[in-house]
Amino acid sequence: MDIMGYKNIICPVDGFELGDKALDEAIYLSKISGAKLILLYVSEKAFKAVLISDSKEWDEIREGWLTEGRELLLKQKAKVEAIGVKDVELVIRDGEVSNEIIAEANEKRADLIVMASHRYSPVGKLFHGSIIDRVTKRSPCPVLWVFN
């Protein structure tokens, strides 16, 4: 019986150092609870692109972005498995990051989302927004904020 009641933990990955700290926390929680760890990469570049076309070149560019995400997920999976987490799922999604994290949490019936948070000032939040704020406000489950 798992001691925390977690069955599915989602950890968005982005390849940055702060994101690695969130992944370390998600690994720890997965190990002690026995929960499946779902590593999620969201490719937002195509979603934010100003010019979109149905050309072969555009498809190649978009596929390159998705390939970057797949490579990052495989690298993070190797790290997770080396530490001893056996139940790992890799997910790649395309779209606005906070919307895709919420969609994945709903689809997988997540018990917890573990995310890194940058410490924006109130003015920084006004101009940049905060993915973790948007996720926390709409999440179907608790969100663990990991700071640097």
C-alpha positions in Angstrom: 0.0 0.0 0.0 1.4 3.4 -0.9 1.9 5.7 2.1 0.9 9.0 0.4 -2.0 7.9 -1.8 -0.3 9.1 -5.0 -0.8 7.0 -8.1 0.1 9.5 -10.8 2.6 12.3 -10.5 3.2 14.7 -13.4 6.5 16.5 -13.8 6.8 18.9 -16.7 10.4 19.0 -18.0 12.1 21.8 -19.9 15.8 21.0 -19.7 16.7 23.9 -17.4 18.5 23.6 -14.1 15.5 24.7 -12.0 13.4 22.1 -13.8 15.9 19.5 -12.8 15.3 20.4 -9.2 11.6 19.9 -9.6 12.3 16.5 -11.3 14.5 15.5 -8.3 11.5 16.2 -6.0 9.2 14.3 -8.2 11.6 11.3 -8.3 11.8 11.3 -4.5 8.0 11.4 -4.1 7.5 8.7 -6.8 10.0 6.4 -5.0 8.5 6.7 -1.6 4.9 6.5 -2.7 5.2 4.0 -5.5 3.4 6.4 -7.9 3.9 6.4 -11.7 6.0 9.3 -12.7 4.7 11.0 -15.9 7.4 13.2 -17.5 5.7 15.8 -19.7 7.3 18.0 -22.4 5.2 20.7 -24.0 6.4 22.1 -27.3 5.0 25.6 -27.3 7.1 27.0 -30.2 4.7 26.0 -33.0 1.8 27.3 -30.9 3.5 30.7 -30.5 4.8 30.9 -34.1 3.6 34.0 -36.0 3.7 32.3 -39.4 2.2 28.9 -39.8 1.9 27.1 -43.1 1.2 23.7 -44.5 4.5 23.5 -46.3 7.0 20.7 -46.1 9.6 23.1 -44.6 7.2 24.1 -41.8 6.5 20.4 -41.0 10.3 19.8 -40.8 10.8 22.7 -38.5 7.9 21.6 -36.2 9.1 18.0 -36.3 12.6 19.2 -35.2 11.1 20.9 -32.2 9.2 17.7 -31.3 12.4 15.7 -31.7 14.2 18.0 -29.2 11.4 17.3 -26.8 11.6 13.5 -27.3 15.4 13.6 -26.8 15.0 15.5 -23.6 12.4 13.1 -22.3 14.6 10.1 -23.1 17.5 11.7 -21.2 15.3 12.5 -18.2 13.8 9.0 -18.3 17.3 7.4 -18.1 18.1 9.6 -15.1 14.8 8.6 -13.4 15.3 4.9 -14.0 18.9 5.0 -12.8 17.7 6.4 -9.5 15.3 3.5 -9.2 11.9 4.6 -10.4 10.5 1.9 -12.6 7.1 3.2 -13.5 7.8 6.1 -15.9 5.7 7.4 -18.7 6.8 9.9 -21.3 4.4 12.3 -22.8 4.9 15.0 -25.5 2.2 17.6 -26.2 2.0 20.5 -28.5 0.3 23.8 -27.4 0.2 26.4 -24.7 2.1 25.1 -21.7 -0.3 25.7 -18.9 -3.3 24.4 -20.9 -1.4 21.2 -21.9 -0.3 20.5 -18.3 -3.9 20.9 -17.1 -5.2 18.7 -19.9 -2.6 15.9 -19.1 -3.5 16.1 -15.4 -7.2 15.7 -16.2 -6.6 12.8 -18.7 -4.2 10.9 -16.4 -6.2 11.7 -13.2 -3.0 13.1 -11.7 -2.7 13.2 -7.9 0.1 15.7 -7.9 1.9 18.1 -10.3 5.5 19.0 -9.4 6.8 22.2 -11.1 9.7 24.5 -10.9 8.9 28.2 -10.1 10.9 31.2 -11.1 10.7 34.0 -8.6 9.2 36.8 -10.6 8.6 40.2 -9.0 5.0 41.4 -9.2 6.0 43.6 -12.2 7.7 40.5 -13.8 4.5 38.5 -13.5 2.6 41.3 -15.1 4.8 41.3 -18.2 5.7 37.6 -18.3 2.8 35.9 -16.6 3.5 32.7 -14.7 2.8 29.3 -16.0 2.8 27.8 -12.5 0.3 30.4 -11.4 -2.0 29.5 -14.3 -1.6 25.8 -13.6 -2.2 26.1 -9.9 -5.4 28.1 -10.4 -6.9 25.5 -12.7 -5.3 22.2 -11.6 -7.5 19.3 -10.7 -4.9 18.2 -8.1 -2.3 19.8 -5.8 0.7 21.5 -7.4 4.1 21.3 -5.6 6.1 24.5 -6.2 9.9 23.9 -6.3 12.0 27.0 -5.9 15.7 27.5 -6.5 
